[in-house]
Each structure stands twice: as C-alpha cells, then as structure tokens.
Amino acid sequence: MKILIAYGSRGGVTAEIAGVMAQEMLGAGVDVDVDVDVVDVKDLQDFSPYQAVLLGSSIWAGQLHPAFLRMVRGHEKALEKLLVGMFVVCLSLASEDPEICDRGEHYLDRLELDFPGIVPIVRGAFAGAVTMTTANLVHPSLFERIILFFVRKKLDVDARNWEDIRRFARDFVARVTQDIKN
Ligand SMILES: Cc1cc2nc3c(=O)[nH]c(=O)nc-3n(C[C@H](O)[C@H](O)[C@H](O)COP(=O)(O)O)c2cc1C
C-alpha cells in the first residue's frame, strides 16, 4: 500500500510533522506492506502511484498555504477517487481562549466546504510552533504580536503534541488498511 503525505509549510514546522507521521505509519504494524512518500505540495506531480493521501497545511493569517490550495484545486478530481485524510497545523489550538482554539476545526470545515467531493476518512487539527525560521520570514513586531495573540507568551513557542500527531498517523494507516480490505 503506497501512501502520500502532501504538505504545505512555510516555516518547516508542518514539514517536520509530516516526516514524523511518515515514520509512525511505517512502524504502525498493520498487516499490509506500507510505503510512504512525504512531498512538499510545490513538488507534487502525480497521484497515480498512491492508494491514500494525507493532505496537511499550516495556517497563516487565517489561510491555508496558497500552494497547498492550488494543488488541491488542480488535482480535485484525482483526490475525489482516493482515500484522503486532512490535517491543519496552527497556533489557534495552543490558545487558552476556547473561541480561538475552535478555529482549528473551522479551517478544516472550510477546506471540506470548498472541496465537497473530497470526503476525508480522518481529520486532524494540531497545535504548531513558531521557530526561528518562521521568525525570519516576518517582521519582528508582527512575529511578537502573533505569539502574544495566540499563546500570550513573548518567547518562541512549540506547542506540538507529538503523541497526538503520532496517534493520528497510526489511525490513518489503520483506517486506510481497513477500507482497502473491505
Ligand atoms: C505570520 C504568521 C501568521 C500566522 N497566522 C495564524 C493564524 O491566522 N491562525 C493560526 O492558528 N495560526 C497562525 N500562525 C501560526 C502558524 O500556523 C504556526 O506557526 C505553524 O506551526 C506554522 O507552520 P509552518 O512552519 O509549517 O508554516 C501564524 C504564524 C505566523 C508566523
């Protein structure tokens, strides 16, 4: 069984999450051979080798990664025929304010509304991180405002819950295996 993890990431945080998910899938212990490719959406050409695709994007300024959206739009028909999982990575989920926290699910809802023919077998919303790479991509004052808004801290933040992320990857492989057998 060949699985693709296609991710959109600006600062590398979602890319790292995708890599860890792939390792977890390879060690998930399902009773079929699992092969996983992890590909930046910008480099993605062809879905034909894959039975299942996990789509993941970080959120910046309330939006999915533009290249991620372009990729989904461009391959919508192919994706409608595959087993698809979706995840987003954002800092809303690290907030103590429940209204901000809920935005993680809203980003996924919006993705589903925009592409109603792509019905995910699993969905995940994960708290992300802001790293020095991210910080270098934006103006320092904006960087500080973002951190303060989401997590009320002045320092860099890494809110990733690796156990949740790994569990999600295992669940995805288990669901795909089940669906392929049925
Ligand atoms: C300029 C900027 C804007 C952001 N906007 C949002 C946002 O609107 N909502 C949110 O939940 N997180 C937001 N974040 C947090 C990112 O989603 C988080 O840092 C994520 O882990 C980045 O992943 P990436 O490195 O893969 O791009 C923002 C981060 C930055 C630096």
The ligand as an ORCA input file, in Angstrom:
! r2SCAN-3c Opt
* xyz 0 1
  C       2.830     35.386     10.130
  C       2.107     34.272     10.841
  C       0.727     34.225     10.784
  C       0.028     33.188     11.441
  N      -1.337     33.178     11.396
  C      -2.011     32.216     12.053
  C      -3.449     32.198     12.047
  O      -4.116     33.034     11.438
  N      -4.076     31.229     12.744
  C      -3.374     30.275     13.463
  O      -3.994     29.467     14.111
  N      -2.010     30.243     13.458
  C      -1.318     31.184     12.778
  N       0.044     31.179     12.768
  C       0.766     30.074     13.430
  C       1.227     29.023     12.410
  O       0.118     28.309     11.873
  C       2.181     28.044     13.116
  O       3.325     28.755     13.483
  C       2.538     26.851     12.240
  O       3.173     25.882     13.046
  C       3.450     27.229     11.108
  O       3.754     26.069     10.366
  P       4.744     26.072      9.125
  O       6.121     26.350      9.663
  O       4.642     24.684      8.597
  O       4.284     27.107      8.149
  C       0.760     32.193     12.142
  C       2.155     32.249     12.186
  C       2.837     33.270     11.558
  C       4.336     33.321     11.660
*
